[in-house]
Amino acid sequence: MNPESRAHALFESHKPGRGFGSPDGTQSTFQITLWDEKRARDLPDGGHLSRTVVTQSYRGAMIGRSSVEYLMVHHPDHSATFVGIEHFSGTIQGRPGTCLFQHAGSFQGRAALSRWTVIPGSGTDGLKGIAGNGSFVVGLHGDATVIFEPDFSD
């Protein structure tokens, strides 16, 4: 599959009701405001590891800012696999506070996709006790589409 087809497939799969949230899932967008990537190590297969710090600005059901630290494996075919921890500060469905998300994702073609979960016990203030799962998909340029289903049942 060519890069454009892989990217299109990622975008199409990232819609409510397609394994990334119910049709009434909380939707937001974010824009990347900083991308600081440093090559950490070359790999025997021709790929490399990098450490990346990203800052983002959210709008929609999630309003605020975040900082993410990713560890990325860049493969020789120009795809990548990544894990990360995101510190979110703002409001989610009108509730103010901070919380942490744990990411696992990939970059294929011209799109990145991550699935993430709230780290238990990380919520503060109005986000205390928050749980839930989310995902995002983003192209090389433009805003990310975010689907998040928070659980405030605590």
Backbone hydrogen bonds, N-H to C=O, Kabsch-Sander energy under -0.5 kcal/mol:
donor,donor_aa,acceptor,acceptor_aa,energy
6,R,2,N,-2.3
7,A,3,P,-2.4
8,H,4,E,-2.5
9,A,5,S,-2.4
10,L,6,R,-2.0
11,F,7,A,-2.4
12,E,8,H,-2.7
13,S,9,A,-2.0
14,H,10,L,-0.9
14,H,11,F,-0.7
15,K,13,S,-0.9
17,G,21,G,-5.4
18,R,15,K,-2.0
20,F,15,K,-0.6
25,G,22,S,-2.5
26,T,148,F,-1.5
28,S,146,V,-2.0
29,T,59,R,-2.6
30,F,144,A,-1.2
31,Q,57,S,-2.1
33,T,55,T,-2.8
34,L,55,T,-1.4
36,D,53,V,-2.7
37,E,35,W,-0.6
38,K,51,R,-2.9
40,A,49,L,-2.9
41,R,49,L,-1.4
43,L,47,G,-2.9
46,G,43,L,-2.0
48,H,74,H,-1.8
49,L,41,R,-3.2
50,S,72,M,-2.2
51,R,38,K,-2.5
52,T,70,Y,-2.5
53,V,36,D,-2.2
54,V,68,V,-2.6
55,T,34,L,-1.7
56,Q,66,S,-2.2
57,S,31,Q,-2.2
58,Y,64,G,-3.2
59,R,29,T,-2.3
61,A,27,Q,-1.6
63,I,61,A,-0.5
63,I,91,T,-2.7
64,G,58,Y,-1.2
65,R,89,S,-2.4
66,S,56,Q,-2.0
67,S,87,H,-1.6
68,V,54,V,-3.2
69,E,85,I,-2.2
70,Y,52,T,-3.1
70,Y,68,V,-0.5
71,L,83,V,-2.5
72,M,50,S,-2.9
72,M,70,Y,-0.5
73,V,81,T,-3.2
74,H,48,H,-3.4
74,H,72,M,-0.6
75,H,73,V,-0.6
75,H,79,S,-2.6
78,H,75,H,-2.0
80,A,107,F,-2.0
81,T,73,V,-2.1
82,F,105,G,-2.4
83,V,71,L,-1.9
84,G,103,H,-1.5
85,I,69,E,-1.6
86,E,101,F,-2.7
87,H,67,S,-2.9
88,F,86,E,-0.7
88,F,99,C,-2.8
89,S,65,R,-2.7
90,G,97,G,-2.6
91,T,63,I,-3.2
92,I,95,R,-1.9
93,Q,61,A,-2.7
95,R,92,I,-1.7
97,G,90,G,-2.4
99,C,88,F,-1.8
101,F,86,E,-2.2
102,Q,117,T,-2.7
103,H,84,G,-3.1
103,H,101,F,-0.6
104,A,115,R,-1.8
105,G,82,F,-2.9
106,S,113,L,-2.5
107,F,80,A,-2.6
108,Q,111,A,-2.7
110,R,3,P,-0.7
110,R,108,Q,-0.5
111,A,108,Q,-2.0
112,A,138,V,-3.0
113,L,106,S,-2.8
114,S,136,F,-2.2
115,R,104,A,-2.4
116,W,134,G,-2.9
117,T,102,Q,-1.5
118,V,132,G,-2.4
119,I,100,L,-2.6
122,S,119,I,-1.9
124,T,98,T,-2.1
126,G,96,P,-1.9
127,L,124,T,-2.7
128,K,125,D,-1.7
130,I,127,L,-2.2
131,A,151,D,-1.7
133,N,149,E,-0.7
134,G,116,W,-3.0
135,S,147,I,-2.2
136,F,114,S,-2.1
137,V,145,T,-1.7
138,V,112,A,-2.2
140,L,110,R,-0.9
144,A,30,F,-3.1
145,T,137,V,-2.5
146,V,28,S,-2.8
146,V,144,A,-0.5
147,I,135,S,-2.5
148,F,26,T,-3.1
149,E,133,N,-2.4
151,D,131,A,-2.7
